[in-house]
Amino acid sequence: MKNNPNHPNWWRLLKDALRGKEYDYTQGSLSTAIFLLAIPMVFEMVMESVYALIDIYFVSQVSTNAVATIGLTESVVSLIYAVAVGISMAATAVIARRIGEGDQEG
């Protein structure tokens, strides 16, 4: 299969996103930028879910009350993550605006 310059190599982009390679999001296509920004967030959410499952597995060895406690705390942690993601999206929007304006100091 020939490399088409208008069609990005998604596997290469996936590896770059997981490695944390620097990328100028003001250049290139919007779909590529969204893909590169989404991969770390998706990976983090998958790892958080795996952590919760492993946590519940080991805590289930203790008692059912302990499992209920873990369920409640995971819900609270999810709410905290939701607030943090909202704040980070707002900060990202402000930073993106400054970068787009060429105002590095701002």
C-alpha positions in Angstrom: 0.0 0.0 0.0 1.4 3.4 -1.0 1.7 6.2 1.5 -0.7 8.9 0.6 0.4 12.3 2.1 -3.3 13.2 2.6 -4.0 10.0 4.6 -2.1 9.7 7.8 -0.5 6.5 9.0 -2.8 5.8 12.0 -0.4 3.2 13.5 2.5 5.6 13.5 0.3 8.3 15.0 -0.8 5.9 17.7 2.8 5.1 18.6 3.7 8.7 18.6 0.8 9.6 20.9 1.7 6.8 23.4 5.4 7.9 23.3 4.4 11.5 23.9 6.2 12.8 20.8 5.8 16.6 20.4 3.5 17.7 17.7 2.5 21.1 16.4 -1.3 20.9 16.5 -1.7 24.2 14.6 -0.3 22.4 11.5 -1.8 19.5 9.7 -5.3 18.1 9.7 -7.9 18.5 12.5 -8.7 14.8 12.5 -5.0 14.0 13.2 -4.8 16.5 16.0 -8.0 15.1 17.6 -6.7 11.6 17.3 -3.3 12.5 18.9 -5.0 14.3 21.7 -7.6 11.6 22.4 -5.2 8.6 22.6 -3.6 9.5 26.0 -7.0 10.3 27.5 -8.5 7.0 26.3 -5.5 5.1 27.6 -5.8 6.8 31.0 -9.5 5.9 31.3 -8.8 2.3 30.3 -6.0 2.1 32.9 -8.3 3.6 35.5 -11.0 1.0 34.8 -8.4 -1.8 35.0 -7.2 -0.4 38.3 -10.8 -0.4 39.7 -11.4 -4.0 38.6 -8.2 -5.2 40.2 -8.9 -3.2 43.3 -12.4 -4.8 43.6 -10.9 -8.2 43.0 -8.5 -8.0 45.9 -10.9 -6.2 48.2 -13.6 -8.8 47.5 -11.3 -11.3 49.4 -12.0 -9.2 52.5 -15.8 -8.7 52.6 -18.8 -7.5 50.7 -18.9 -4.3 52.8 -15.4 -3.6 51.5 -16.5 -4.1 47.9 -19.4 -1.6 48.5 -17.0 0.9 49.9 -14.7 0.6 46.9 -17.8 1.1 44.6 -18.7 4.3 46.5 -15.1 5.7 46.4 -14.7 4.9 42.7 -17.9 6.9 42.1 -16.5 9.9 44.0 -13.2 9.6 42.1 -15.1 9.6 38.8 -16.9 12.8 39.8 -13.5 14.4 40.8 -12.1 13.3 37.4 -15.1 14.9 35.6 -14.5 18.2 37.3 -10.7 18.0 36.6 -11.4 17.2 32.9 -13.7 20.1 32.7 -11.1 22.5 34.2 -8.4 21.0 31.9 -10.6 21.5 28.8 -11.1 25.2 29.8 -7.3 25.6 30.3 -6.6 23.9 27.0 -9.0 26.2 25.2 -7.3 29.3 26.6 -3.8 27.9 25.8 -4.9 27.0 22.3 -6.3 30.5 21.7 -3.0 32.1 22.8 -1.0 29.7 20.7 -3.2 30.4 17.7 -2.8 34.1 18.2 0.9 33.7 18.3 1.0 35.0 21.9 3.5 32.6 23.5 3.9 34.8 26.6 0.1 34.9 27.2 
